[in-house]
Amino acid sequence: FYGGRLITAPRAERIRASNVEGLRFVGVDGRWQEQRNPIEAERVVELVATLLQRTTPGGVGPPSIGVVTFNLNQAELVLERLASRASSDPALRHALARDRQRNLENVQGDERDVIVFSPAYGPAEPGGPVHARFGPLGMDGGDKRLNVAITRARLGVWVVCSFDPDVLDVSGSRHVGPRLLRGYLRYVKAAAEGRDADVAALL
């Protein structure tokens, strides 16, 4: 995004790795139906509940969490599922009181310890194609939206995805956003699986 000119400051001190840090890729068998992906939304809710039981480095408490989705329908579905689960889970209800659900349109400027990134798109039927239509991301300037989405995390990014990034065909995309998304998803998956050679090649 910055032509190789971005320099980030190193940590002032080394801290031990926690169970919330780094890049994680969580594959699910989700389906894109009526502009929503219920299976992926349910997995996001499970992941949020699990992460809120963990601690940040230094044991200072549970991580703050942001959920980034590509469209309002999916964001609303995640909110509905979170509210439903929280109604019978007091610990989750208390933890959620300090965090807010965000979508791609209003995440800019916010940071969280952990970002759960949910593209939501996927095949409409088992083995079906995944079309590279990602709403605002597929439009002019979509690359900037992706940049915002993937740079909100202080400690870790967990991608919950309903397709293998390698099957995403972006050859017909007019703008760079979908191509960058495919590259980013491939990168996260390779990093999460410890495939260092593939990570280096993708970078």
C-alpha positions in Angstrom: 0.0 0.0 0.0 2.9 2.4 0.7 5.3 1.4 -2.0 7.7 -0.2 0.5 8.3 3.1 2.2 6.4 2.4 5.5 8.6 1.9 8.5 7.1 0.7 11.7 8.6 1.2 15.2 9.9 -2.0 16.9 8.5 -3.0 20.2 10.2 -1.3 23.1 10.6 -4.6 24.8 10.3 -8.2 23.9 7.2 -9.9 25.2 6.3 -13.5 25.2 3.9 -14.7 22.5 0.3 -14.9 23.8 -2.6 -16.9 22.5 -4.2 -14.0 20.8 -1.2 -12.8 18.7 -0.3 -13.3 15.1 -2.1 -14.2 12.0 -4.7 -17.0 12.0 -6.8 -18.5 9.2 -10.1 -20.3 10.3 -11.7 -22.1 7.4 -15.4 -22.9 7.5 -17.8 -24.6 5.2 -20.1 -21.5 4.8 -22.6 -20.6 2.1 -23.4 -17.2 0.6 -27.2 -16.9 0.9 -29.3 -13.8 0.5 -26.3 -11.5 1.1 -25.4 -13.4 4.3 -23.3 -16.3 5.4 -25.0 -17.7 8.6 -22.3 -20.5 9.1 -19.5 -18.0 9.0 -21.4 -15.6 11.3 -21.9 -18.4 13.8 -18.2 -19.2 13.7 -17.3 -15.6 14.3 -19.5 -15.5 17.4 -17.9 -18.7 18.7 -14.4 -17.2 18.1 -15.3 -13.9 19.8 -16.6 -15.8 22.9 -13.4 -17.9 23.0 -11.1 -14.9 22.6 -12.7 -13.0 25.4 -11.7 -15.8 27.7 -8.1 -15.3 26.9 -5.5 -12.8 28.1 -3.3 -10.3 26.4 0.5 -10.4 26.9 1.4 -9.6 30.5 -2.0 -10.9 31.8 -3.7 -7.6 31.8 -7.1 -9.0 30.9 -9.0 -10.2 27.9 -8.3 -8.6 24.5 -10.4 -5.9 23.0 -12.0 -7.3 19.8 -13.3 -5.8 16.6 -15.2 -7.7 13.9 -14.8 -6.4 10.3 -17.2 -7.6 7.7 -17.6 -6.6 4.0 -21.3 -5.7 4.2 -24.0 -4.4 6.5 -26.2 -7.5 6.2 -23.4 -9.8 7.5 -22.5 -7.3 10.3 -26.2 -7.2 11.4 -26.3 -11.0 11.4 -23.2 -11.2 13.6 -24.7 -8.7 15.9 -27.9 -10.7 16.1 -26.1 -14.0 16.8 -23.9 -12.3 19.5 -26.9 -10.8 21.2 -28.7 -14.2 21.2 -25.7 -15.9 22.7 -25.1 -13.1 25.2 -28.7 -13.4 26.5 -27.9 -16.8 28.0 -24.2 -16.1 28.8 -23.6 -13.4 31.4 -19.8 -13.5 31.1 -20.1 -12.8 27.3 -22.7 -10.2 27.9 -20.4 -8.3 30.3 -17.4 -8.6 28.0 -19.3 -7.3 25.0 -20.4 -4.2 26.9 -17.0 -2.6 26.4 -16.6 -3.4 22.7 -18.7 -2.4 19.7 -19.3 -4.3 16.5 -17.9 -2.6 13.5 -18.2 -3.0 9.8 -16.0 -2.0 6.9 -17.6 1.4 6.6 -17.0 2.7 10.2 -13.9 0.8 11.4 -11.4 3.5 10.3 -9.7 5.2 13.3 -10.5 2.3 15.6 -8.0 -0.2 16.9 -8.5 -3.4 18.8 -6.1 -6.0 20.2 -7.6 -8.6 17.9 -9.5 -8.1 14.7 -11.8 -10.9 13.5 -12.0 -10.5 9.7 -15.0 -12.1 8.0 -15.3 -11.7 4.2 -18.6 -13.6 4.4 -18.6 -14.4 0.7 -18.5 -18.0 -0.4 -20.0 -20.5 -2.7 -23.8 -20.6 -2.9 -23.7 -24.4 -3.0 -21.1 -27.1 -2.2 -18.2 -27.0 -4.7 -19.7 -23.9 -6.4 -17.7 -20.9 -7.6 -16.8 -17.9 -5.4 -17.4 -14.8 -7.5 -15.0 -11.9 -6.9 -17.8 -9.4 -6.2 -16.9 -7.8 -2.9 -19.1 -4.7 -2.8 -17.1 -1.5 -2.0 -13.9 -3.5 -2.1 -14.3 -4.2 -5.7 -14.8 -0.6 -6.6 -12.3 2.2 -7.3 -10.5 2.9 -4.0 -11.4 -0.5 -2.6 -7.7 -1.1 -1.9 -7.8 1.7 0.6 -10.7 0.0 2.4 -8.8 -3.2 2.6 -5.8 -1.4 4.0 -8.0 0.1 6.8 -9.6 -3.3 7.5 -6.3 -5.2 8.0 -4.4 -2.6 9.9 -6.7 -2.1 12.9 -5.2 -4.9 15.0 -2.6 -4.4 17.7 -1.8 -8.0 18.4 -3.6 -10.4 16.0 -5.8 -10.9 13.0 -8.1 -14.0 12.8 -9.6 -14.5 9.3 -12.8 -16.6 9.2 -13.2 -17.6 5.6 -15.6 -19.8 3.7 -13.3 -20.5 0.7 -9.7 -21.4 -0.1 -8.1 -18.2 -1.3 -6.5 -20.1 -4.2 -9.9 -20.7 -5.8 -10.9 -17.1 -5.9 -10.8 -16.0 -9.5 -10.0 -12.2 -9.7 -8.8 -12.2 -13.3 -11.9 -10.3 -14.4 -11.7 -7.6 -11.7 -11.4 -4.1 -13.0 -9.9 -2.7 -9.8 -7.0 -3.8 -7.6 -9.0 -4.4 -4.4 -10.1 -8.0 -5.1 -6.6 -9.0 -6.3 -5.1 -7.5 -3.1 -7.7 -9.3 -1.0 -6.8 -12.7 -2.6 -3.1 -12.0 -2.0 -3.8 -11.1 1.6 -5.9 -14.1 2.3 -3.3 -16.4 0.7 -0.6 -14.7 2.9 -2.5 -15.1 6.1 -3.3 -18.7 5.4 0.4 -19.4 4.5 1.6 -17.6 7.6 -0.9 -19.4 9.9 0.2 -22.8 8.5 3.9 -21.9 8.9 4.7 -22.1 5.2 7.6 -19.6 5.3 8.7 -20.1 1.7 5.2 -19.3 0.5 5.0 -16.3 2.8 8.2 -14.9 1.4 7.0 -15.5 -2.2 3.7 -13.8 -1.6 5.4 -10.8 -0.1 
